[in-house]
């Protein structure tokens, strides 16, 4: 496809992508819906009258909202209608938006935009669905003989996270304080987390009409409730997590902050990059079964950028970037459809704008592990960054940058970046 907006073949946001986000500018601080194209943003609030198809012509006001929830609620037929209209308007052969005077009113340079959370997130759930990651963690803490707990291959394990601390890319994260147990069989200690970690994840936003309490959505019908995907970093305080997680699982070690990328890549944009689901043994229960592939070849990468010098002197930025992980979404054992189906099987209702994370995504080799816990194998195998700095876990001043893309024939579908800088803890009172 060709657009009148110029961009390179390596651009994250070609006309085949068209992800949705919420942005504002200094000159116009109102939050509004935009679509990324090249290095620009098309302001949908300025072109609502063009959405004149049968499903959207009486709902054009949804493109003037300050979040995507109402648009998400319309369902897949309306999403498809909007996508086709946008591709039509942005195509090289369509001159509707190409006049320079018109363009100046409806396009904004991405560098001039302030990005916000794309939806009002009512609920956030995080899963634990990468076989390699679960196996690695199990080996560390239980041994090679029995790395997976008995339930792991029967259901998508998950926990309810904290929606209020989900933040958009670029938001700094403070090192938390909490209880830890540095020495086994000793008294717990209260103080700053010592084992701060990232988790490489991909999350999906729920769409479609809300369901009622008591309703279920089987995996075979879950696709219509998945609007699109974002990159995610579920920051984790490992030493706090180790002390608190028995018997109810993660709590304060995870609620300190979860970063997502600002652009939601739709499932239609990802459709050409489907790959076969992983073989599941034993065969899942019927509510978790779906015939169609629901896994994707999304190439993922994690960089650590040294915002300050290697002695952690908070003065001159060094800017050294080291890639510490290259992984892929295709390593997921449980698919997004199965995650959503299991989430609702007990009758839990879902709403447009709910966020569901994949859990850490780790590949088959040591350089594809999606967390410092695995990359440094619980701190026993330190990695060396490009400036010679040693890392076992994250240090104050480190910026974690996650990238993701699908590579097509002469184009790619990118997610932009998911970034966050780790700041020192708030001084204790």
N, C-alpha and C positions, 0 to 999 in steps of 0.2 A: 504494500500500500504506500501511496505517496501523499504527503501533506504539504501545504503551502508554508508551514512553519519549518524553518531549516534546522536540521540537527544532524549529527554524525551517526554512523552505523553503530558506534559504541555508546550511544546515548541510552540512559535508563528508560526514557519516556517517549518512545515513538508512537505513532498513531495506532499501532497494534496494542498498545498498553492502555493509556488513558485512565490512570488511577485517580481516585477521589480523595480530597483532603479538605481541611478547613484552614483558612488563612486570613490574615489582615495585613494592613500596611500602616506605616506611620501617618501617612496623609489621610487614611481612611481606616480607623481602628475597629470598625465593626467586623465581627467574624462572619465569613461567608464561605460558601461551597465553591471549590475550584477543581479543575482537572489539569493535571500536569501534562504538558506537551513540549518536547524539547527542553529548553531551559526557561520556559515560560509557564504561566498559569492562565488558563481560560476561566474568567470569572462567570460562573453560571448564573449568578444573581442578575447579571446584566443582559442575559440572552434568554430569559425564561419563556418569552413568547414564541421561540422557535420549537419548543417541545409541544407540538400540536398533534401528536399521534393519538389514537383512540384511548390509550391508557393514561396519558399524561396531560392531555389538553385541559382537563378540569382540575388538575392537581399541580399546576405550574408554581404555585406558591411554595411548594416544598423546597424549591431551589433558592429560596430567599431565607432559609433557616440558618441558624448558627451552628448546626450540627447535622449529621447525616442520618439520624435515627428515623425520621419520617420517610425519607427516601428508601432506606433499608426496609421499612415495614411494608412497602408496596409489593414486594415479591419479584421473582425472577422474570416474568413476562415484561413488567415495567422496566426492570434493569436492562433487559435486552433492547427494548424500544429506545431508551435513553442512549445506550451505547451506539446503536446504529445511527441515531440522529447526530451524535457528536462526531462520529467518523465521517458522516456525510458533510457536515459543516466544515470540518478541518481538512477535507481532501483537497488535493491540488486542483482538481477540476471544478470545485465549487467556489464561486467568487463572492458569496454572501458576506463573509467576514474579512475579506482581503483588502478592502479599502483602507488606506493608512489612517484616515480619521476615525473610522470604526474601530480599527485595531487598537488605537491608542486608548480607547475607552473600555475595552473588554479584556485586554491582556495585561498581565503584570509579570515583570521579570522575577524569577524565583529568588534571586539574590536580594530583592527588595521586599520579600514577603516574610512575615512572621507566622510560623506554623503552630497550630494548636492541636489538641486531641481531636481526632476526626469524629468522635461520637461521645455522647454522654453514656458512660459505661455504668450500667446499673449493677452488674454482677461480673465477676472475673473468676475463672476456674483454670487451674494449671494441671496438666496431665504429666505422665511419666511413661512415655510411649516409644522411646528408642531402645531397641533390644541391646544394642552395643553399650549404651550408657548404663542401663539397668544392670547388665552383666558386669561391667567394670566396677560399679559401686558395690555390687554384691560380693565380688571377689575381694575387694579391699576390706570389707567389714565382716564377711562370713566365710570367705575362702573359696577356692576353685570348685570344691566338691558340690556346693549348693548355692550358687550365686543368686538365683531368682527365688523369690518367695513363691509359695504354692499357687497364689491367685494370679500371678503376673500374666500368664499366657491364656487366662480365661476372661479377663476383663481389663479395660483401660483404667489403670490406677490413676486417681487424681485427688486434688484437694481444693477447697474453696479459698481463693486468695483475697486480697484486699483491693477493691476497686478504687478506693480513694487515693491510693498511692501509685496508681498507674500514671506515668508522665510521658510527655512527648519528647522525642529525640532532642538532645541538646540541654536537657535539664540536669544540673549537677546533682550528685547523690552524696550525702554525707556518710562517712563511716559510722556505723551505729555503735552504741554501747549496749551491753547486756550481760546476762549471766553466762559463764562458761565453766568448764571443768578441765583446767589445763593439766592436772595430774589426777590419774585414776585413783579412786579410793581416798581422795582428799576432799577438803571442803570446796564448794564452788567459789568462783571469783567474779566480781562485778567490775567491768571496765570496757574499754574500746575493743571491738572485734579485732582479732589478730589474723584471721583466715578469711579475708574478703575475696569473693569470687564473682565471676560472671557466669551466666548460662546462655548458651546459644540456642535460641528458640525461634519458631515461626508460630504466629497465632492467627486465629480466624475470628472474624466478627459475625455474629448471628444476624440473620435477616429474615424477612417474611413476617407475616402477622404474628403477634404474640400467641403463645399457646396457653391453655387453661391449666390450672392446678389439677393434676390427675391425668392429663393427656400424656401420651408417649409418642415419640418419633422414631420409628425403626430406621436402621442404617439405609435400607433400600429407598427411603423417602427423605433422607436427611439433606440431600444436595440442595433442595429448595430453601433450606434454612441457613445456608452458608453464603454470605455476601461476598467476602473477599479476605485477603490475607495481608499481614504486616510482619515485619521482623520484630523480634522481642529479645530483650536482655532481662532475665529475671535475676536481679542482683541477690546474692546469697551470702549470709554470714555463717560460714561453715562451723565454726566453733560454738556459736550460739545454737545453731541447728542441732548439733550433736547432743547437747545437753538437754534441749527442750522437747525433742521430737517424740520421745516415748511418753505416753502411749498414743497421743492423738495426732502426731505428725507436725509439719512445719507451722510456725506461728510468727514470732517476732523476727526470726532469721530471714523471713521472706517479705514481710510487710513494709520493709524500709524503703522500697522503691522498685518499680518495674517499668522499664523504658520500652516504648514502641516507636517504630518509624511512623512518620506522619501521613504517608500515602497508602491507601488501601488498594492493593492490586486485585482486580475482580477475578472471579473464577473463570469467566469467559476469556480473559487475557491469558490465563494459565492453561486453558484447555489443550493447546497444541503440545504441551510439554508433559502430558500424562505418561507415566511409566507403570509397569505391572506392580500390583501390590505385593508385599512380601508374603511368602508362603506361611500360613498360620497353622500350627500344629500344637494342640488339638484344634479341630474345626470349631469355630465359635458357635455359640448358641444362635438360633435363628434371628433374633432381634439385632444381632451384630453382623449379619451376613448381607453383603451386596455384591452383585455380579460385576458391576462396572468398576474399572480401575479408578482409584481415587488417591493415587500417589503422584508426586510431581518431581521432575528433575530440576530442582532449584539449587543452584550452586551457592554455597554459603562460605563466608570468610570472616574471621575475627582478627582485627588489628589492635595492638596496644600502642598508643602514642604517648611518648614522654612529654607531658606538658611542661614539666620543669626539669632541671638538670638531674644527672644521675645520683647526686648527693642529696636529693630532695630539698634543695635550697629553693624556696618559692620566690624566684626572682626572674631570671631570663628564661623564656620557653626554649626548649631544645628542639621540639618538633620531630624527633626521631620516631619513625613508625616501623613496627615489626609485626609481620603476619605470624600469628601463633597457631592458627587453626584453619584448615580448609575441609569443609564437610558438605553434606548434601541432604536435602529433605527426603530424598528417596530411601534413606535408611530408617524411616519410620516403620515400626511394626504395626501399630494401631493407627488407622486412618482418621482424618477429621470426621468423616461420616460415622464411624464407629464411636468416636469420642462423644459426639453429640447424642447418638442413640443411647449410649450407656448413661449419659448425664440425665436423660429424661425417662429412663426405663422405670424408675420408681414413682413417676408422676410429677417430677420437678418441672415447673413451667419455665419457659425461656422467652426472652424479649429481644426485639431488635436493638442492637448496640451491645449486647452481652459479648464478652471477650473470653476466648478459650485458647490457652497456650498449649503447645505441643509437648512441653518438657524438653530437657536438654537433648540436642541432636548430635550424636556421636557416630562417626564412621568406623570402618574396620581397622584402620591403622592409627598409630599413636599420634600422628600429626593431624588427625581428623577428629580428635576428641573435643567435645564442645564445652569444656569447663577447665579451669585451672586445677581443680581437684583431680581430674583425670590426666591432663597434660603433664602435671608434675607428680602424679601418682601419690596423692596425699602428702605432698611436700618433700618426698624422698628423691625426686628426679628434677632438680631445678632446670629451668630453661634460661638461655642467655639471649638477651635482646641485642639489637644491632649496635648499641653504644657500649656493650660489655656489661650492662647491668644484669644482675641475676634476679629472677623471679621464681618464687614458690607459690605465692598468692599475690593479689593486687596490692600496690602501695599507693599511699595518698599522692595525688597529682597524676596518676595514670588515667588516660582517657581510653575507654573501650569503644571501638568502632566496628559495627557489624554491617557487612554488605551482603546482598543477595541478588541473584539474577538467573533468568532462564535464557539460554543462547539459541537463537533461531537462525534461519538462513538469511544472513545479511542484516539481522537486527537482533536486539535482545529485549527482554522484558525485565526491567530492573525495579527494585524496591526503594531506591535511594539508600540512605544510611540510617542506622540506629546508633546514636552516640550518647555517651554520658561520661562525665569526668568525676572521679572519686575525690571528694574533699575530706580534709581532716574532720574528726568528730567535733561536735559543738563542745566548747569548754565546759567542764563540769561545774556545777554551782557549789 
